[in-house]
Amino acid sequence: MLDARMAEMGLNKEDYWWYRDLRRYGTVPHSGFGLGFERLIAYVTGVQNVRDVIPFPRTPRNATF
């Protein structure tokens, strides 16, 4: 399937030998593409820094004991 898609897109298979070798046995089961909830909120609200939308930030020297 990967080779067929590469041929359809006109890609040289030899240029992607490392990726084809990596996917020789398929991939692990997964869903989605890794967009975190915080990054989604930052994108939707237009916040520039993702740290500003994290509900419980873990920044160094943030907690006082």
Backbone as CSV, one residue per row, in Angstrom:
resi,resn,N_x,N_y,N_z,CA_x,CA_y,CA_z,C_x,C_y,C_z
1,MET,0.818,-1.178,0.000,0.000,0.000,0.000,0.875,1.259,0.000
2,LEU,1.924,1.262,0.803,2.825,2.407,0.852,3.514,2.602,-0.496
3,ASP,3.995,1.502,-1.089,4.653,1.608,-2.390,3.696,2.110,-3.457
4,ALA,2.459,1.663,-3.412,1.466,2.114,-4.394,1.203,3.608,-4.245
5,ARG,1.108,4.075,-3.026,0.864,5.506,-2.797,2.068,6.348,-3.218
6,MET,3.261,5.841,-2.975,4.463,6.554,-3.398,4.538,6.639,-4.917
7,ALA,4.181,5.555,-5.604,4.169,5.569,-7.065,3.108,6.536,-7.580
8,GLU,1.965,6.565,-6.927,0.880,7.473,-7.312,1.306,8.934,-7.182
9,MET,2.103,9.222,-6.164,2.564,10.593,-5.938,3.826,10.929,-6.729
10,GLY,4.394,9.937,-7.404,5.586,10.164,-8.209,6.862,10.284,-7.401
11,LEU,6.895,9.670,-6.233,8.081,9.726,-5.375,9.041,8.603,-5.730
12,ASN,10.328,8.883,-5.625,11.347,7.873,-5.869,11.463,6.992,-4.627
13,LYS,11.210,5.710,-4.782,11.215,4.798,-3.634,12.583,4.698,-2.979
14,GLU,13.640,4.831,-3.759,14.988,4.721,-3.199,15.321,5.889,-2.275
15,ASP,14.708,7.042,-2.491,14.945,8.186,-1.611,14.336,7.971,-0.230
16,TYR,13.359,7.098,-0.158,12.655,6.845,1.102,12.895,5.427,1.608
17,TRP,14.060,4.866,1.319,14.361,3.497,1.727,14.269,3.335,3.240
18,TRP,14.723,4.354,3.983,14.735,4.275,5.441,13.311,4.225,5.995
19,TYR,12.390,4.978,5.381,11.011,4.985,5.854,10.314,3.687,5.469
20,ARG,10.584,3.193,4.283,9.989,1.924,3.851,10.473,0.782,4.731
21,ASP,11.750,0.820,5.125,12.288,-0.204,6.011,11.656,-0.105,7.396
22,LEU,11.435,1.125,7.854,10.807,1.353,9.151,9.385,0.800,9.184
23,ARG,8.657,0.915,8.097,7.261,0.485,8.027,7.084,-0.906,7.421
24,ARG,8.161,-1.661,7.346,8.112,-2.990,6.745,7.067,-3.894,7.405
25,TYR,6.944,-3.810,8.713,5.995,-4.660,9.441,4.751,-3.900,9.877
26,GLY,4.542,-2.736,9.318,3.375,-1.942,9.681,3.718,-0.964,10.787
27,THR,2.723,-0.521,11.482,2.919,0.445,12.550,2.122,0.015,13.772
28,VAL,2.344,0.683,14.860,1.597,0.372,16.076,0.195,0.958,15.970
29,PRO,-0.789,0.364,16.629,-2.135,0.935,16.606,-2.141,2.314,17.272
30,HIS,-2.754,3.255,16.623,-2.847,4.597,17.176,-4.072,5.282,16.603
31,SER,-4.417,6.385,17.208,-5.524,7.183,16.680,-5.124,8.640,16.778
32,GLY,-5.546,9.393,15.840,-5.231,10.814,15.856,-3.849,11.111,15.331
33,PHE,-3.440,12.330,15.548,-2.147,12.753,15.037,-1.324,13.494,16.076
34,GLY,-1.722,13.440,17.320,-0.906,13.957,18.396,-1.116,15.413,18.765
35,LEU,-2.222,15.999,18.406,-2.496,17.372,18.812,-3.019,17.336,20.239
36,GLY,-2.260,17.921,21.151,-2.652,17.926,22.551,-3.794,18.890,22.818
37,PHE,-4.501,18.644,23.894,-5.642,19.487,24.253,-5.206,20.929,24.480
38,GLU,-4.074,21.107,25.175,-3.591,22.459,25.448,-3.257,23.201,24.157
39,ARG,-2.647,22.518,23.214,-2.310,23.160,21.939,-3.567,23.496,21.143
40,LEU,-4.570,22.659,21.234,-5.836,22.957,20.573,-6.466,24.210,21.172
41,ILE,-6.492,24.299,22.496,-7.050,25.477,23.165,-6.255,26.730,22.798
42,ALA,-4.930,26.622,22.755,-4.102,27.773,22.388,-4.404,28.216,20.965
43,TYR,-4.596,27.273,20.064,-4.897,27.611,18.671,-6.271,28.271,18.544
44,VAL,-7.263,27.690,19.197,-8.635,28.203,19.097,-8.753,29.597,19.714
45,THR,-8.079,29.814,20.834,-8.190,31.104,21.517,-7.202,32.145,21.008
46,GLY,-6.227,31.720,20.233,-5.250,32.661,19.697,-4.136,33.017,20.660
47,VAL,-3.996,32.260,21.731,-2.937,32.505,22.709,-1.595,32.135,22.071
48,GLN,-0.602,32.993,22.236,0.696,32.780,21.592,1.532,31.692,22.264
49,ASN,1.484,31.602,23.575,2.312,30.652,24.302,1.429,29.569,24.908
50,VAL,1.729,28.313,24.609,0.914,27.199,25.093,0.939,27.113,26.618
51,ARG,1.982,27.618,27.247,2.059,27.584,28.716,0.973,28.424,29.371
52,ASP,0.411,29.364,28.639,-0.636,30.211,29.203,-1.993,29.518,29.278
53,VAL,-2.148,28.356,28.655,-3.436,27.655,28.687,-3.359,26.324,29.427
54,ILE,-2.207,25.975,29.972,-2.070,24.729,30.729,-2.744,24.919,32.084
55,PRO,-3.710,24.062,32.452,-4.456,24.272,33.696,-3.598,24.133,34.956
56,PHE,-2.637,23.224,34.958,-1.764,23.016,36.111,-0.317,23.051,35.630
57,PRO,0.242,24.244,35.416,1.594,24.341,34.850,2.654,23.765,35.775
58,ARG,3.675,23.194,35.179,4.785,22.606,35.925,6.083,23.347,35.603
59,THR,6.074,24.632,35.744,7.270,25.415,35.466,8.200,25.386,36.671
60,PRO,9.507,25.417,36.438,10.463,25.373,37.555,10.287,26.555,38.500
61,ARG,10.479,26.289,39.779,10.388,27.290,40.851,9.034,27.996,40.884
62,ASN,7.977,27.278,40.522,6.635,27.856,40.507,5.913,27.639,41.839
63,ALA,6.213,26.528,42.493,5.542,26.205,43.753,6.353,26.726,44.936
64,THR,5.655,27.248,45.911,6.322,27.690,47.136,5.980,26.714,48.249
65,PHE,7.007,26.264,48.962,6.804,25.305,50.042,7.065,25.951,51.373
